[in-house]
Amino acid sequence: MGAGLECNQIQPIWLINAIGAFDCPVHLGGSTMASRNELQIKRVYEPADDDDGARVLIDRVWPRGVTKQAAALSLWLKEIAPSAALRKWFGHDPTRFQEFQRRYRAELDHNEIAVSHVRDLLKKGRVTLLYGAHDMTHNNAIVLRDYIGEQEHSPLKG
């Protein structure tokens, strides 16, 4: 864990963004209960767990070698994945991650329907965003988790 942060502490999104990737769940809606309103990320290759809540695959392409049974999805939300052009441009190159974040966030700004699916699931409880990328610190799940977390804490949100 970076910068001495603890998973059991609620961290402001600005702090998480300042130190980079933070592998703890983002707590939403002011709740500190572990089973409510929590958005977390996990590689789809990791086994499903009862604590995952709703399991949402957020990649446009099905992950290699994973069966539908092993994925144990609640939803495959292809529509929320980065566009094919953006995904190809990024190419999982960490040096392009900052620009990837900016471009993906711009896509999310224009993808309210898909983003609202995740928000609706969060109203019911924990949501685990599943991704297939090997890089656990430079991927679309991190960007999406932070994007939704920031929206939930925005003073402009109605």
C-alpha positions as CSV (number, residue, x, y, z in Angstrom):
1,M,0.0,0.0,0.0
2,G,1.4,3.4,-1.0
3,A,2.1,6.4,1.3
4,G,1.1,4.6,4.5
5,L,-2.6,4.4,3.7
6,E,-4.8,1.8,5.2
7,C,-7.7,0.0,3.5
8,N,-10.0,0.4,6.5
9,Q,-9.7,4.2,6.2
10,I,-11.9,6.2,3.8
11,Q,-9.5,8.2,1.6
12,P,-10.6,11.3,-0.3
13,I,-10.4,10.8,-4.1
14,W,-8.0,13.7,-4.5
15,L,-5.5,12.0,-2.1
16,I,-5.9,8.7,-4.0
17,N,-5.2,10.4,-7.3
18,A,-2.3,12.3,-5.8
19,I,-0.5,9.2,-4.8
20,G,-1.5,7.1,-7.8
21,A,-3.3,3.8,-7.8
22,F,-4.8,2.7,-4.5
23,D,-5.9,-0.9,-4.3
24,C,-8.6,-0.5,-1.7
25,P,-12.3,-0.1,-2.4
26,V,-13.7,3.4,-2.8
27,H,-16.5,4.0,-0.3
28,L,-19.5,5.9,-1.7
29,G,-22.5,7.5,-0.2
30,G,-20.8,8.3,3.1
31,S,-21.1,4.7,4.1
32,T,-18.2,3.0,6.0
33,M,-19.9,-0.4,6.0
34,A,-17.9,-2.9,4.1
35,S,-20.9,-4.4,2.3
36,R,-22.7,-1.2,1.2
37,N,-22.0,1.3,-1.6
38,E,-18.5,0.1,-2.3
39,L,-16.8,0.1,-5.6
40,Q,-13.8,-2.1,-6.0
41,I,-11.7,-3.4,-8.8
42,K,-10.3,-6.9,-9.4
43,R,-8.8,-8.9,-12.3
44,V,-11.3,-11.2,-13.9
45,Y,-8.7,-13.9,-13.6
46,E,-9.0,-13.9,-9.8
47,P,-11.6,-16.3,-8.3
48,A,-15.0,-14.9,-7.6
49,D,-15.7,-14.2,-3.9
50,D,-18.9,-13.8,-1.9
51,D,-17.7,-10.3,-0.9
52,D,-17.5,-9.2,-4.6
53,G,-21.2,-8.1,-4.7
54,A,-22.3,-7.4,-8.3
55,R,-19.5,-8.5,-10.6
56,V,-19.3,-6.3,-13.7
57,L,-16.9,-7.0,-16.5
58,I,-15.9,-3.6,-18.0
59,D,-13.8,-4.8,-21.0
60,R,-15.0,-4.7,-24.6
61,V,-13.3,-8.0,-25.4
62,W,-13.9,-11.3,-23.5
63,P,-10.8,-12.2,-21.5
64,R,-8.8,-15.2,-22.8
65,G,-9.1,-18.5,-21.0
66,V,-11.9,-17.4,-18.7
67,T,-15.2,-19.4,-18.8
68,K,-18.5,-17.7,-18.2
69,Q,-18.9,-19.9,-15.2
70,A,-15.6,-18.9,-13.7
71,A,-16.2,-15.2,-14.4
72,A,-19.5,-15.4,-12.4
73,L,-20.7,-12.1,-13.9
74,S,-23.7,-10.1,-12.8
75,L,-23.2,-8.0,-16.0
76,W,-20.9,-7.6,-18.9
77,L,-21.0,-3.9,-19.6
78,K,-19.0,-3.6,-22.9
79,E,-20.5,-0.2,-23.5
80,I,-18.5,1.4,-20.6
81,A,-15.1,0.1,-21.9
82,P,-12.8,2.5,-23.7
83,S,-13.4,2.8,-27.4
84,A,-11.5,0.4,-29.7
85,A,-9.5,3.3,-31.0
86,L,-8.5,4.5,-27.6
87,R,-7.7,1.0,-26.4
88,K,-5.4,0.4,-29.4
89,W,-3.7,3.9,-29.0
90,F,-3.0,3.2,-25.3
91,G,-1.7,-0.3,-25.9
92,H,-1.1,-0.7,-22.1
93,D,1.9,1.6,-22.4
94,P,2.3,3.2,-18.9
95,T,3.9,6.3,-20.4
96,R,0.6,7.0,-22.1
97,F,-1.6,6.4,-19.0
98,Q,-2.0,10.1,-18.0
99,E,-3.3,10.9,-21.5
100,F,-5.3,7.7,-21.6
101,Q,-7.1,8.8,-18.4
102,R,-8.0,12.2,-19.9
103,R,-9.3,10.7,-23.1
104,Y,-11.2,7.9,-21.3
105,R,-12.8,10.3,-18.9
106,A,-13.9,12.4,-21.9
107,E,-15.5,9.2,-23.3
108,L,-17.2,8.5,-20.0
109,D,-18.6,12.1,-19.9
110,H,-20.5,11.2,-23.1
111,N,-21.6,7.8,-21.9
112,E,-24.1,8.6,-19.2
113,I,-26.3,5.5,-19.8
114,A,-23.4,3.0,-19.2
115,V,-22.1,5.0,-16.2
116,S,-25.6,5.1,-14.7
117,H,-25.8,1.3,-14.8
118,V,-22.9,1.1,-12.4
119,R,-24.3,3.9,-10.2
120,D,-27.6,2.0,-10.0
121,L,-25.9,-1.2,-9.0
122,L,-24.0,0.8,-6.3
123,K,-27.3,1.9,-4.8
124,K,-28.0,-1.8,-4.1
125,G,-24.6,-2.6,-2.6
126,R,-21.0,-3.5,-3.4
127,V,-19.9,-3.6,-7.0
128,T,-16.7,-5.2,-8.3
129,L,-15.4,-3.9,-11.6
130,L,-13.6,-6.7,-13.4
131,Y,-10.8,-6.1,-16.0
132,G,-8.5,-8.4,-17.9
133,A,-5.3,-6.2,-18.2
134,H,-2.1,-7.6,-16.7
135,D,-1.0,-4.2,-15.4
136,M,-2.8,-3.6,-12.1
137,T,-1.9,0.1,-11.9
138,H,-2.5,1.4,-15.5
139,N,-5.9,0.2,-16.7
140,N,-9.4,1.3,-17.5
141,A,-10.8,-0.1,-14.2
142,I,-8.8,2.3,-12.1
143,V,-9.9,5.3,-14.2
144,L,-13.6,4.2,-14.1
145,R,-13.5,3.6,-10.3
146,D,-12.0,7.0,-9.7
147,Y,-14.4,8.7,-12.2
148,I,-17.5,7.2,-10.5
149,G,-16.1,7.9,-7.0
150,E,-15.4,11.6,-7.9
151,Q,-19.0,11.9,-9.3
152,E,-20.5,10.5,-6.2
153,H,-18.6,13.0,-4.0
154,S,-19.1,16.0,-6.3
155,P,-20.9,19.0,-4.8
156,L,-22.6,19.5,-8.3
157,K,-24.2,16.0,-8.2
158,G,-27.9,16.3,-7.6
